[in-house]
Each structure stands twice: as structure tokens, then as C-alpha cells.
Amino acid sequence: MRAVVQNDKSRASRRVSRASRATTVLAVAALAAGCAQGEDQGVRGAPGRQAPPARAVDGAAKAREARAALVAAAKRWDLKKVPLTAPAPPEKKPEIEAREGFEVDGQEEDGLPPVFTTVPTKEKIVFLTIDDGAEKDPAFLKMMSELKIPYTVFLTDEEIKDDYGYFKKMQARGVTLNNHTLTHPYLPALSYEEQKREICGMQDVMEKRYGKRPVLFRPPFGNYNRDTLRAAKSCGIEYAPIWSEEVYVDHWEYREWDQDLHPGDIVLTHFRGENDWDGTMTDMVRRFLDRITADGYAVARLEDYL
């Protein structure tokens, strides 16, 4: 009889022990739930300490790498300062009109391509344009690519036909190739039909060699008459930009009385080397960039504003 009682007590003790352990587990679970609930109610890490999204980290890293590459390129090409970066082009492009005094008869009535020297903008930007194509300097292509400098070119077939491939490489780097006639004549001395052959003929060359008929045309020497613009329009030309300043390897020339840069100015230079200048294309670019950077200007892409 005592043995039966002893067994009953032993079983009761084990039941109490199991119940005690279960109560402890429930209490711990409740405490954990309470902590989690407390966190949901506003217990957070310190503001600003959360890890940024991976995409933001990648973007910042790429920006630092791009900046470091630009600094290195400026040093490699012996610039005094790192070139400034142009702001993003406007969503609404400015209205381009013929410069006052540069119109021809029927300019607006006939919808002729406007001749202009400056793009309307308040941003401290200028546009680099390069004419004809006589000099084909590989170092120039490398320099402009490494420094990320945009530019626009106006080509003459007589000057580029010995090496169309050089300008194909330029086009592959995002440079727009435009019309500067077949043979670079003084257009006002020619008849309408002769001018049309010069301009439309170059359109044909551009389409054959580079796959596009340009919408920009620059008359040689900046000289034109009404027939020039009529012929240009008939060939698909929409704009006829000329220039406000011209940069050489050793000096600048200015159109305006104040002999200075202005926001939106179009700057002209030429494909020239040591046979014509006391220096190279890269020397000219260095002079150009040092000057505009010192004055707080950046180079923008002309086509982005037209």
C-alpha cells in the first residue's frame, strides 16, 4: 500500500515540474512578444544610420570614380584646372531666331534657317564648334574623350575625303557631324544652283559616309546671302550657326565690342596642326579650356539646345 502511494506522489511531482517549465516558456515568449511589440511602436535605430540602398551606394561610387578619372585626365593633359561640367540641358529648348542684322529678305516669311552666334541661355556655358577637317590628330580624339568635352563639327568633303574613317571614330564617340559644303567656296559669289550643289552635294556625302543628312550647316567664312539659306533649306538644313569667338592655338578673336565671353556663345576653331599653327590641336584645346574654366564656364553640347 505504501508503494502505491509513493508512486502516486512521484507522478504528481513530475506533473508539477512539467507545468512549471511550460509556464517559464510562456513567460519568455510573452516577454519576447512584448519587446517586438515595443519595437513596432517606434523603437528604431538612430536616424541617418540605416544602410543606404545598394543602388545609391553604386551611384555614389560611380560618381567618385568618374570624378577621379576626370581629375587624372586634366593632370595628364596639363590643364590648369579640371574642366567644369555643364548643367543638364533645359527640358524646353530655347527659341532660336536669326541674330538681328543677320537676317535676309524673306527670312521669316520663307522659314529660312536662322543665322545666329549665341544660344539664348542664362547658364555659364559655351559651345565648341570645329570646322573643315584638314587636321586628323589621334591625340585630339583621345584628349576630348578622356576629358568628356562635347563639341560639334562642320565638315568639308575636300578636306575629309582622304580619311573618312577618322570622323567615323569621332561620330562613334557621340559627336555630331554637320555640313560645311563640298569645297569650301565663297558662296555669295555663286548662283543659287551652284550653292545648292555645294550644300546638297555635301548632304549626300554625309549620308553615304555617316548615315545621316545633317540639319546644321555653316557657310564657309561665315558668308552667305538669301540664295545660300534658300538652298540650305531645300537640302534639309534647319539651322545655320556661325560664331561669337574664334580660338587659335596662340590667341582668341572676338565678335563683340567687349572682347569677352557670354552665356551661350558659339566658339569656332578649325582642324589645324603644326603645319598651320605654332602648336597642335591639343595645344589649342588646352588654351580654350584653361580660359573658359578660369572664367567659370563649362562646355555644353550645341545640339542639346536646338
Backbone hydrogen bonds, N-H to C=O, Kabsch-Sander energy under -0.5 kcal/mol:
donor,donor_aa,acceptor,acceptor_aa,energy
5,V,1,M,-1.8
6,Q,2,R,-2.6
7,N,3,A,-1.9
8,D,4,V,-2.1
9,K,5,V,-2.3
10,S,6,Q,-2.0
11,R,7,N,-2.2
12,A,8,D,-2.0
13,S,9,K,-2.1
14,R,10,S,-1.9
15,R,11,R,-2.0
16,V,12,A,-2.1
17,S,13,S,-2.0
18,R,14,R,-2.3
19,A,15,R,-2.3
20,S,16,V,-2.2
21,R,17,S,-2.2
22,A,18,R,-2.2
23,T,19,A,-2.3
24,T,20,S,-2.1
25,V,21,R,-2.3
26,L,22,A,-2.4
27,A,23,T,-2.2
28,V,24,T,-2.3
29,A,25,V,-2.4
30,A,26,L,-2.7
31,L,27,A,-2.4
32,A,28,V,-2.4
33,A,29,A,-2.6
34,G,30,A,-2.5
35,C,31,L,-2.2
36,A,32,A,-2.5
37,Q,33,A,-2.8
38,G,34,G,-2.4
39,E,35,C,-2.0
40,D,36,A,-2.1
41,Q,37,Q,-1.2
42,G,39,E,-1.6
43,V,38,G,-1.0
44,R,42,G,-0.8
49,R,46,A,-1.9
57,V,53,P,-2.0
58,D,54,A,-2.5
59,G,55,R,-2.3
60,A,56,A,-2.5
61,A,57,V,-2.4
62,K,58,D,-2.4
63,A,59,G,-2.2
64,R,60,A,-2.2
65,E,61,A,-2.3
66,A,62,K,-2.6
67,R,63,A,-2.3
68,A,64,R,-2.5
69,A,65,E,-2.3
70,L,66,A,-2.1
71,V,67,R,-2.5
72,A,68,A,-2.3
73,A,69,A,-2.3
74,A,70,L,-2.5
75,K,71,V,-1.9
76,R,72,A,-2.5
77,W,73,A,-2.3
78,D,75,K,-1.3
79,L,74,A,-2.8
84,L,297,Y,-0.5
86,A,299,V,-0.5
93,K,91,E,-0.7
96,I,94,P,-0.5
97,E,95,E,-0.6
99,R,115,V,-2.8
102,F,99,R,-2.7
107,Q,104,V,-1.8
110,D,106,G,-2.5
111,G,108,E,-0.8
112,L,107,Q,-2.2
116,F,114,P,-0.6
116,F,240,A,-0.7
119,V,264,G,-2.7
125,I,123,E,-2.1
126,V,298,A,-2.1
127,F,265,D,-2.4
128,L,300,A,-0.5
129,T,127,F,-0.5
129,T,267,V,-2.7
130,I,152,T,-2.4
131,D,269,T,-2.1
132,D,154,F,-2.1
133,G,131,D,-1.5
135,E,271,F,-1.1
140,F,137,D,-0.7
141,L,137,D,-1.3
142,K,138,P,-2.0
143,M,139,A,-2.7
144,M,140,F,-2.5
145,S,141,L,-1.9
146,E,142,K,-2.6
147,L,143,M,-2.2
148,K,144,M,-0.6
149,I,144,M,-1.9
152,T,128,L,-2.1
153,V,176,T,-1.9
154,F,130,I,-2.4
155,L,178,N,-2.8
156,T,132,D,-2.1
157,D,181,T,-1.2
158,E,182,L,-2.4
159,E,156,T,-1.4
160,I,156,T,-1.3
161,K,157,D,-2.0
163,D,160,I,-2.2
166,Y,163,D,-0.9
167,F,163,D,-0.7
167,F,164,Y,-0.6
168,K,164,Y,-1.2
169,K,165,G,-2.0
170,M,166,Y,-1.3
171,Q,167,F,-2.4
172,A,168,K,-2.1
173,R,169,K,-0.8
173,R,170,M,-0.9
174,G,171,Q,-2.0
175,V,170,M,-1.6
176,T,151,Y,-0.6
178,N,153,V,-1.8
179,N,216,L,-1.9
180,H,155,L,-2.1
182,L,198,E,-0.5
187,L,185,P,-1.2
189,A,186,Y,-1.5
190,L,187,L,-2.6
195,Q,191,S,-2.5
196,K,192,Y,-2.5
197,R,193,E,-2.0
198,E,194,E,-1.9
199,I,195,Q,-2.4
200,C,196,K,-2.9
201,G,196,K,-0.6
201,G,197,R,-1.6
202,M,198,E,-1.0
203,Q,199,I,-1.7
204,D,200,C,-2.0
205,V,201,G,-1.8
206,M,202,M,-2.6
207,E,203,Q,-2.3
208,K,204,D,-2.4
209,R,205,V,-2.9
210,Y,206,M,-2.6
211,G,207,E,-1.4
212,K,206,M,-0.9
217,F,239,Y,-1.9
218,R,179,N,-2.3
222,G,219,P,-2.4
223,N,220,P,-1.9
229,L,225,N,-1.6
230,R,226,R,-2.4
231,A,227,D,-2.8
232,A,228,T,-2.5
233,K,229,L,-2.4
234,S,230,R,-2.1
235,C,231,A,-1.0
235,C,232,A,-0.7
236,G,233,K,-1.9
237,I,232,A,-2.5
238,E,215,V,-2.7
239,Y,215,V,-2.1
240,A,114,P,-2.4
242,I,116,F,-2.9
244,S,266,I,-3.2
245,E,266,I,-1.5
246,E,253,E,-2.7
247,V,268,L,-2.6
248,Y,251,H,-3.1
253,E,246,E,-2.5
255,R,244,S,-2.4
259,Q,256,E,-1.4
264,G,125,I,-3.0
265,D,125,I,-0.5
265,D,262,H,-2.0
266,I,117,T,-2.0
267,V,127,F,-3.5
267,V,265,D,-0.6
268,L,245,E,-3.2
269,T,129,T,-1.6
271,F,131,D,-1.9
272,R,270,H,-1.4
276,D,273,G,-1.7
277,W,273,G,-3.1
279,G,277,W,-1.1
284,M,280,T,-1.9
285,V,281,M,-2.4
286,R,282,T,-2.2
287,R,283,D,-2.1
288,F,284,M,-2.6
289,L,285,V,-3.0
290,D,286,R,-2.5
291,R,287,R,-1.9
292,I,288,F,-2.3
293,T,289,L,-2.5
294,A,290,D,-1.7
295,D,291,R,-1.2
296,G,293,T,-1.6
297,Y,292,I,-3.1
298,A,124,K,-1.8
299,V,84,L,-0.6
300,A,126,V,-2.5
300,A,298,A,-0.5
302,L,300,A,-0.6
304,D,301,R,-1.2
305,Y,302,L,-2.2
306,L,303,E,-1.1
